[in-house]
Amino acid sequence: MASYVHIPALELQGFVTRIFLAAGCTEAEAGRISHHLVGANLAGHDSHGVVRVPRYVEWHRAGHIVGGRKAEVVTDGGGFLLLDGGYGWGQVVAEQATRLAIARARQLGACVMGLRNSAHLGRVGDYAEMAAAEGLISIHFVNVGGSVLVAPFGGAERRFSTAPFSVGVPLPGGPVVLDFATSLVAEGKVLVASNGGKALPEGALVSPDGTLSADPRTLYGDYAPVGPRNPENGLGAIRAFGEHKGSGLAFMCELLAGCLTGSPTSGPVEARGRVVNGMLSIHLSPKHFGDEAAFHAAAQSYVDWVKTCRPVHPDEPVLAPGEMESRRRAERLVSGVPLPEEAWANIRATAAALGVEAP
Ligand code: NAD
């Protein structure tokens, strides 16, 4: 069993901010990245939290992530926009693009926004929550260019990225936010498992001979307890979720977030080594569609009805999408962010190399 340290969220955020400042980020960048990463931990998505710090610092040092970039408008059709992130920090350029799309949807009723060439933009639900906080429904298709990790339905070789998908619906009682990778597990969950964290479900991975596995070495090859994990070193793949249906959704994420926006895909012609997110987001304003209050009432009563479903296990109630995350957030704001010792050691090693003292 892995042992965990618990770090108060604000203290962790301050520490991560100092690491990114020391790595050469501006104050605005470092603050936004650390806020997003700790926010992912608070939501319970440790795979997209501070465990990413060593890898992000390394990508920045290697020039895969370019500091100081802003999302630049390539096409402006009013209700549709295409932006280019210029390989800037994903948490920064995706926030800028999302804020612009939100403003347009609030003005026009709807906005379709494509973002290409963003560095890793993290937990996609963050952008759905941003839109929901402004009263907007949003749908996000995301792909990961330069990252081929997932076997399509029926395949034993990598073809897709972990291509995440998210939908957010604002409601008076709190937003409903669906947010998942189209792989059976996000790559970050393999990373967490390899760092002594939660084990993978059986059959999450597939070996080149078609054998199912839950061993992170299927993806990363052999690795030391503390140090980098590189999927290039492994021969196996993560499996797409939901058999042919999840595999089909991953396919569509690559076509919409990659091919349509002009962002790289997980295909063979794309450059490897640089992880690039593309995102196609659709923002809708319920107010412009008709009676917002009637929509809220109908949707809230539907959510409440679904949740009255008798659970299979009496102590595991049926939850709405996003509910798990808000429960975790409430818990972790009190108890602190739990980090496996190995992940914490990796982050401290990155900080020490930059001359940053750990709390
Ligand atoms: P996951 O398997 O934990 O699924 C999360 C979704 O399932 C959420 O909507 C959650 O509310 C819902 N859920 C969880 N438990 C539930 C329950 N008991 N009842 C009902 N609903 C429940 O998520 P994942 O696939 O591991 O993805 C983790 C994160 O990784 C996501 O935030 C995703 O955006 C992110 N991601 C990002 C990238 C990228 O390139 N930026 C790539 C892949 C994944």
Residues whose N, C-alpha, C, O or C-beta is under 5 A from the ligand:
A	BS01	NAD	H45 H48 L121 G122 R123 V124 G125 V144 T162 A163 P164 V177 L178 D179 F180 A181 S183 V185 A186 L319 A320 P321 G322 E323 M324 E325
